[in-house]
Amino acid sequence: MSKPVVIEAAINGATPQSRNPNSPRSVEEIAADAVQALDAGAAIVHNHNDDQVVHDQPRTTAGWHDPQPYIDAWREVLSQRPDAILYPTMGSGGHDTEISVRYSHLPALHAAGVLGQGLIDPGCVALGGGDEHGLPNPNDRVYINTYKDARYMFETCQRMGRGASISIFEPGFLRVVLAYHAQGLVPQGSLVKLYFGGMERGPLGFGMFPTEPCLNAYISMLEGTGLEWSVAVLGGDNVGSGFARLALEKGGHVRVGLEDFYAGPRTPTNTELLEELVSLCDEVGRPVASPSEARELLGLPSSQ
């Protein structure tokens, strides 16, 4: 199999430095780590860049993201790697938020000339790990994206001419995407991101297991669409678990990084995780796509 692999590095997410001191949190740390990730084989870099740290835990400002920290970090990245594909995170919805507000940083990043991909999260999901008894933690955290919100995201990415990283936390998310695809409304250059729930952090309240039957279920839903897809294991080890190999053998792409990695006491760097994945790609016989090659494969514009 010679199809190039598009590798994404999710370099920080909500992972605090108390969990892994290698998690980049400042603008300067993020810019440096992103460049290192690109040099190590990533074509796409995803990061959280305007989190507040409360009790040593990153908390995203509710409803709205300041685009400036992204702009500051990404301009430095693009000065060294102008081919990089960069995209941000976004906050949850709810009764007191509007999608036009919590999504406003994406058009701002596009206008600043730094946005590589948009972001579409087409569904709702409860969030949390397990308690000491192995039960889901009793909290009220729900990541909310209504059908109205999803339409706004699809339409905004179309207007910007940006393909999107499309998050799939549950099969219902993918059904929404398939409905838009049937009408020709999935932006060119999009990548369907299949998120599986790892078990290293205890039972997560969402996501199918990172197993072949679960992956096959998603692949069967995508059959005939031509949509490119990638896998991530949230709360686990995508490469060490063997799941990344399975995805590579089935023609998919792979995401790794400190946002997702939770596997025992180990505290790797993003570069170490990427080197392990690149080595695996070599074993499987899949070349690693450069950012420019990833743009061509996905159909993204050649510039920001």
QUIHUDA-V925558 format. One record per pair of residues at least 6 apart in sequence whose ideal C-beta (glycine too) atoms are under 7 Angstrom apart, sorted by the first residue. I is the first residue (numbers start at 1). J is the second residue. If there is no record, write none. Layout:
I_J ; I_J
This chain:
1_251 ; 1_285 ; 1_286 ; 2_287 ; 3_251 ; 3_286 ; 4_286 ; 4_287 ; 4_288 ; 4_289 ; 4_293 ; 4_297 ; 5_248 ; 5_253 ; 5_254 ; 5_281 ; 5_286 ; 5_288 ; 5_289 ; 6_43 ; 6_44 ; 6_191 ; 6_230 ; 6_253 ; 6_289 ; 6_294 ; 6_297 ; 6_298 ; 7_41 ; 7_42 ; 7_43 ; 7_254 ; 7_274 ; 7_277 ; 7_288 ; 8_42 ; 8_44 ; 8_46 ; 8_230 ; 8_255 ; 9_37 ; 9_42 ; 9_45 ; 9_256 ; 9_257 ; 9_270 ; 9_274 ; 10_46 ; 10_255 ; 10_257 ; 10_259 ; 10_260 ; 11_24 ; 11_30 ; 11_33 ; 11_34 ; 11_37 ; 11_45 ; 11_47 ; 11_257 ; 11_258 ; 11_259 ; 11_270 ; 12_23 ; 12_24 ; 12_25 ; 12_30 ; 12_47 ; 12_48 ; 12_258 ; 12_259 ; 13_48 ; 13_259 ; 14_48 ; 14_58 ; 15_23 ; 15_258 ; 15_259 ; 16_23 ; 16_53 ; 16_56 ; 16_57 ; 16_58 ; 17_23 ; 17_25 ; 18_56 ; 20_258 ; 20_267 ; 21_267 ; 22_258 ; 22_267 ; 22_269 ; 23_258 ; 24_30 ; 24_33 ; 27_49 ; 27_69 ; 27_72 ; 27_73 ; 30_47 ; 30_49 ; 30_73 ; 31_73 ; 31_76 ; 31_77 ; 33_270 ; 34_45 ; 34_47 ; 34_77 ; 35_77 ; 35_80 ; 35_81 ; 36_271 ; 37_45 ; 37_270 ; 37_271 ; 37_274 ; 38_45 ; 38_81 ; 38_84 ; 38_291 ; 40_271 ; 40_274 ; 40_275 ; 41_274 ; 41_278 ; 41_288 ; 42_274 ; 43_85 ; 43_289 ; 43_290 ; 43_291 ; 43_294 ; 44_85 ; 44_117 ; 44_294 ; 45_84 ; 45_86 ; 46_87 ; 46_165 ; 48_58 ; 48_60 ; 48_89 ; 49_69 ; 49_70 ; 49_73 ; 49_88 ; 50_61 ; 50_65 ; 50_66 ; 50_69 ; 51_58 ; 51_59 ; 51_60 ; 52_59 ; 52_61 ; 60_91 ; 62_91 ; 63_91 ; 63_97 ; 63_101 ; 63_102 ; 64_91 ; 64_101 ; 64_102 ; 65_88 ; 65_90 ; 65_91 ; 65_105 ; 67_105 ; 67_108 ; 67_109 ; 70_88 ; 70_105 ; 70_109 ; 70_114 ; 71_109 ; 71_112 ; 71_114 ; 74_86 ; 74_114 ; 75_114 ; 77_84 ; 77_86 ; 78_84 ; 78_114 ; 78_304 ; 83_290 ; 83_291 ; 83_292 ; 84_116 ; 84_291 ; 85_116 ; 85_117 ; 85_291 ; 85_294 ; 85_295 ; 85_300 ; 86_114 ; 86_115 ; 86_116 ; 87_115 ; 87_116 ; 87_117 ; 87_118 ; 87_119 ; 87_165 ; 88_105 ; 88_109 ; 88_119 ; 90_102 ; 90_103 ; 90_119 ; 90_121 ; 91_102 ; 92_143 ; 92_144 ; 93_99 ; 93_102 ; 93_144 ; 93_145 ; 93_146 ; 93_149 ; 94_144 ; 99_149 ; 99_152 ; 100_152 ; 103_152 ; 103_153 ; 103_156 ; 106_115 ; 106_118 ; 106_119 ; 106_156 ; 107_156 ; 107_160 ; 109_115 ; 110_160 ; 110_162 ; 113_304 ; 114_304 ; 115_162 ; 115_304 ; 116_304 ; 117_162 ; 117_163 ; 117_164 ; 117_165 ; 118_157 ; 118_160 ; 118_162 ; 118_163 ; 118_164 ; 118_187 ; 119_164 ; 119_165 ; 120_150 ; 120_153 ; 120_154 ; 120_157 ; 120_164 ; 120_166 ; 121_145 ; 121_167 ; 122_145 ; 122_150 ; 122_166 ; 122_173 ; 122_176 ; 122_177 ; 123_145 ; 123_169 ; 123_170 ; 123_172 ; 123_173 ; 123_176 ; 124_142 ; 124_143 ; 124_144 ; 124_145 ; 125_143 ; 125_169 ; 125_170 ; 125_206 ; 126_141 ; 126_142 ; 126_205 ; 126_206 ; 127_141 ; 127_142 ; 127_143 ; 127_205 ; 128_136 ; 128_137 ; 128_139 ; 128_141 ; 128_205 ; 129_137 ; 129_201 ; 129_202 ; 129_204 ; 129_235 ; 130_136 ; 130_137 ; 130_202 ; 130_203 ; 131_137 ; 134_202 ; 134_203 ; 136_203 ; 136_205 ; 150_176 ; 154_180 ; 154_185 ; 157_164 ; 157_187 ; 158_185 ; 158_187 ; 161_301 ; 162_187 ; 162_189 ; 163_187 ; 163_188 ; 163_189 ; 163_190 ; 163_298 ; 163_299 ; 163_300 ; 164_187 ; 164_190 ; 165_191 ; 165_193 ; 166_177 ; 166_190 ; 166_191 ; 166_192 ; 166_193 ; 167_173 ; 167_193 ; 167_195 ; 168_174 ; 168_192 ; 168_193 ; 168_194 ; 168_195 ; 169_195 ; 169_206 ; 169_207 ; 170_206 ; 171_221 ; 174_218 ; 174_221 ; 177_186 ; 177_192 ; 178_221 ; 178_225 ; 180_186 ; 181_225 ; 181_227 ; 186_227 ; 188_299 ; 189_298 ; 189_299 ; 189_300 ; 191_228 ; 191_230 ; 191_253 ; 191_298 ; 192_222 ; 192_227 ; 192_228 ; 192_229 ; 193_230 ; 193_232 ; 193_255 ; 194_218 ; 194_229 ; 194_230 ; 194_231 ; 195_207 ; 195_232 ; 195_234 ; 196_207 ; 196_208 ; 196_209 ; 196_210 ; 196_214 ; 196_231 ; 196_232 ; 196_233 ; 197_204 ; 197_206 ; 197_207 ; 197_209 ; 197_234 ; 197_235 ; 198_210 ; 198_233 ; 198_234 ; 198_235 ; 198_236 ; 198_262 ; 199_236 ; 200_235 ; 200_236 ; 200_237 ; 200_262 ; 200_263 ; 201_235 ; 201_262 ; 204_234 ; 204_235 ; 207_234 ; 208_214 ; 210_233 ; 210_236 ; 210_241 ; 210_243 ; 212_246 ; 215_246 ; 215_247 ; 215_250 ; 219_250 ; 222_229 ; 228_253 ; 228_298 ; 229_252 ; 229_253 ; 230_252 ; 230_253 ; 230_254 ; 230_255 ; 231_238 ; 231_243 ; 231_244 ; 231_247 ; 231_252 ; 231_254 ; 231_255 ; 232_238 ; 232_255 ; 232_260 ; 233_241 ; 233_243 ; 233_260 ; 234_260 ; 235_262 ; 236_262 ; 236_263 ; 237_261 ; 237_263 ; 238_244 ; 238_254 ; 238_256 ; 238_260 ; 239_256 ; 239_276 ; 239_277 ; 239_280 ; 240_263 ; 244_254 ; 244_277 ; 244_280 ; 245_280 ; 245_284 ; 247_254 ; 248_254 ; 248_280 ; 248_281 ; 248_284 ; 248_286 ; 249_284 ; 254_277 ; 256_273 ; 256_274 ; 256_277 ; 257_270 ; 257_273 ; 258_270 ; 261_268 ; 261_273 ; 278_288 ; 281_288 ; 289_297 ; 295_302
